[in-house]
Amino acid sequence: MTPEELRRELGISLSQQGKLSFGKARELADMTVWAFQQLLGSRGIPVHYDLRDYEEDLASLKELGRV
């Protein structure tokens, strides 16, 4: 398993267990919001994306200069 695959699987697992928010799990997995959401959906894992997650993602995008 590559380091990228390991981060992705860890992000998925921690998100599914509710130990990381969607936004933080996505960051750990190093995936876009949409790609991570699709990955979770393809595995039948419900997406819990709330206002806090949105605000975290928005702050991250601002830090990256993408907003």
C-alpha positions as protocol buffer text, in pm:
chain_id: "A"
residue {
  index: 1
  type: MET
  ca { x: 0 y: 0 z: 0 }
}
residue {
  index: 2
  type: THR
  ca { x: 140 y: 338 z: -95 }
}
residue {
  index: 3
  type: PRO
  ca { x: 149 y: 629 z: 153 }
}
residue {
  index: 4
  type: GLU
  ca { x: -125 y: 798 z: -51 }
}
residue {
  index: 5
  type: GLU
  ca { x: -349 y: 491 z: -31 }
}
residue {
  index: 6
  type: LEU
  ca { x: -283 y: 463 z: 343 }
}
residue {
  index: 7
  type: ARG
  ca { x: -381 y: 828 z: 403 }
}
residue {
  index: 8
  type: ARG
  ca { x: -695 y: 779 z: 194 }
}
residue {
  index: 9
  type: GLU
  ca { x: -799 y: 466 z: 385 }
}
residue {
  index: 10
  type: LEU
  ca { x: -724 y: 630 z: 719 }
}
residue {
  index: 11
  type: GLY
  ca { x: -932 y: 934 z: 623 }
}
residue {
  index: 12
  type: ILE
  ca { x: -1221 y: 712 z: 519 }
}
residue {
  index: 13
  type: SER
  ca { x: -1205 y: 507 z: 836 }
}
residue {
  index: 14
  type: LEU
  ca { x: -1182 y: 803 z: 1072 }
}
residue {
  index: 15
  type: SER
  ca { x: -1465 y: 980 z: 891 }
}
residue {
  index: 16
  type: GLN
  ca { x: -1684 y: 672 z: 907 }
}
residue {
  index: 17
  type: GLN
  ca { x: -1616 y: 636 z: 1281 }
}
residue {
  index: 18
  type: GLY
  ca { x: -1701 y: 1002 z: 1340 }
}
residue {
  index: 19
  type: LYS
  ca { x: -1353 y: 1072 z: 1475 }
}
residue {
  index: 20
  type: LEU
  ca { x: -1276 y: 1326 z: 1202 }
}
residue {
  index: 21
  type: SER
  ca { x: -1509 y: 1567 z: 1032 }
}
residue {
  index: 22
  type: PHE
  ca { x: -1565 y: 1525 z: 660 }
}
residue {
  index: 23
  type: GLY
  ca { x: -1338 y: 1822 z: 590 }
}
residue {
  index: 24
  type: LYS
  ca { x: -1049 y: 1699 z: 803 }
}
residue {
  index: 25
  type: ALA
  ca { x: -1081 y: 1344 z: 673 }
}
residue {
  index: 26
  type: ARG
  ca { x: -1078 y: 1478 z: 318 }
}
residue {
  index: 27
  type: GLU
  ca { x: -766 y: 1680 z: 393 }
}
residue {
  index: 28
  type: LEU
  ca { x: -598 y: 1372 z: 540 }
}
residue {
  index: 29
  type: ALA
  ca { x: -692 y: 1174 z: 230 }
}
residue {
  index: 30
  type: ASP
  ca { x: -553 y: 1460 z: 17 }
}
residue {
  index: 31
  type: MET
  ca { x: -860 y: 1461 z: -206 }
}
residue {
  index: 32
  type: THR
  ca { x: -1098 y: 1724 z: -335 }
}
residue {
  index: 33
  type: VAL
  ca { x: -1437 y: 1756 z: -168 }
}
residue {
  index: 34
  type: TRP
  ca { x: -1611 y: 1601 z: -466 }
}
residue {
  index: 35
  type: ALA
  ca { x: -1365 y: 1315 z: -512 }
}
residue {
  index: 36
  type: PHE
  ca { x: -1377 y: 1223 z: -142 }
}
residue {
  index: 37
  type: GLN
  ca { x: -1756 y: 1243 z: -141 }
}
residue {
  index: 38
  type: GLN
  ca { x: -1775 y: 1016 z: -445 }
}
residue {
  index: 39
  type: LEU
  ca { x: -1531 y: 770 z: -289 }
}
residue {
  index: 40
  type: LEU
  ca { x: -1736 y: 750 z: 30 }
}
residue {
  index: 41
  type: GLY
  ca { x: -2053 y: 707 z: -175 }
}
residue {
  index: 42
  type: SER
  ca { x: -1899 y: 431 z: -385 }
}
residue {
  index: 43
  type: ARG
  ca { x: -1833 y: 241 z: -63 }
}
residue {
  index: 44
  type: GLY
  ca { x: -2181 y: 303 z: 73 }
}
residue {
  index: 45
  type: ILE
  ca { x: -2056 y: 533 z: 349 }
}
residue {
  index: 46
  type: PRO
  ca { x: -2297 y: 817 z: 426 }
}
residue {
  index: 47
  type: VAL
  ca { x: -2154 y: 1165 z: 399 }
}
residue {
  index: 48
  type: HIS
  ca { x: -2198 y: 1384 z: 705 }
}
residue {
  index: 49
  type: TYR
  ca { x: -2113 y: 1728 z: 572 }
}
residue {
  index: 50
  type: ASP
  ca { x: -2241 y: 2005 z: 795 }
}
residue {
  index: 51
  type: LEU
  ca { x: -2194 y: 2379 z: 829 }
}
residue {
  index: 52
  type: ARG
  ca { x: -1877 y: 2337 z: 1035 }
}
residue {
  index: 53
  type: ASP
  ca { x: -1726 y: 2116 z: 766 }
}
residue {
  index: 54
  type: TYR
  ca { x: -1817 y: 2373 z: 501 }
}
residue {
  index: 55
  type: GLU
  ca { x: -1658 y: 2653 z: 703 }
}
residue {
  index: 56
  type: GLU
  ca { x: -1339 y: 2448 z: 752 }
}
residue {
  index: 57
  type: ASP
  ca { x: -1320 y: 2379 z: 379 }
}
residue {
  index: 58
  type: LEU
  ca { x: -1382 y: 2743 z: 298 }
}
residue {
  index: 59
  type: ALA
  ca { x: -1105 y: 2850 z: 537 }
}
residue {
  index: 60
  type: SER
  ca { x: -867 y: 2599 z: 377 }
}
residue {
  index: 61
  type: LEU
  ca { x: -949 y: 2730 z: 30 }
}
residue {
  index: 62
  type: LYS
  ca { x: -887 y: 3086 z: 145 }
}
residue {
  index: 63
  type: GLU
  ca { x: -550 y: 2984 z: 288 }
}
residue {
  index: 64
  type: LEU
  ca { x: -462 y: 2832 z: -49 }
}
residue {
  index: 65
  type: GLY
  ca { x: -573 y: 3147 z: -228 }
}
residue {
  index: 66
  type: ARG
  ca { x: -848 y: 2969 z: -419 }
}
residue {
  index: 67
  type: VAL
  ca { x: -1135 y: 3186 z: -292 }
}
